[in-house]
Structures are given as C-alpha cells and as structure tokens.
Amino acid sequence: MKVINIGDMVYYARISHNTGTYDLCDLRVRTVYDDSFVGVDRQTKRAFILGFNECDVSVFDDRDVALAKVHEAEKLKQDFTLDKDEYE
C-alpha cells in the first residue's frame, strides 16, 4: 500500500465474525499519526482509528480488493440462529 496522507481515500473491510458484521467503509483520512491514522466514513461520518499494521489486511487503497475481502469473509460466516428450545 502507498503512503497514507491526509485527504486520501481508503477502504476499510470491517469484518467481525462474532457479531456477523461484514461492512465496507469508504474512509477519508482525517489525521495521520506516527503509528496510526483516523479515517471518517463518508456515509455515517463515523471516525475509525486504524493502525498502519492494518494496511493490506483490512485497509486497502483499492475498493475492489476490499470488497473481495468482505465477500470472502461472508462466505465463511457461521449461522447464529438459535432453535426455540435453546431459549427455554
């Protein structure tokens, strides 16, 4: 991945298998620190603090690569539905 600068657009593959969250966030870089950066989602205006160690793991500069990562994770997801008997 290239050097991240303020104003760059990066794509965050937000994947959480525990909660069943598989999102692709379009982030505009707001702040850059020595070991991390802050990106703001274009739609929700939510800020994400991400480390540079996340680059090419869950943060990408190409949207198609990030989308493929999300689709790959969705294929491996587990079914969290519980039977009616398990509630009782």
SULGIJO-V97899 format. One record per helix or strand of 3 or more residues. SS is the DSSP state (a for helix, b for strand). FROM is the first residue (numbers start at 1). TO is the last residue. If there is no record, write none. Layout:
ss:SS from:FROM to:TO
ss:SS from:FROM to:TO
//
This chain:
ss:b from:9 to:16
ss:b from:21 to:32
ss:b from:36 to:41
ss:b from:47 to:51
ss:a from:52 to:54
ss:a from:63 to:75
ss:a from:84 to:87
//
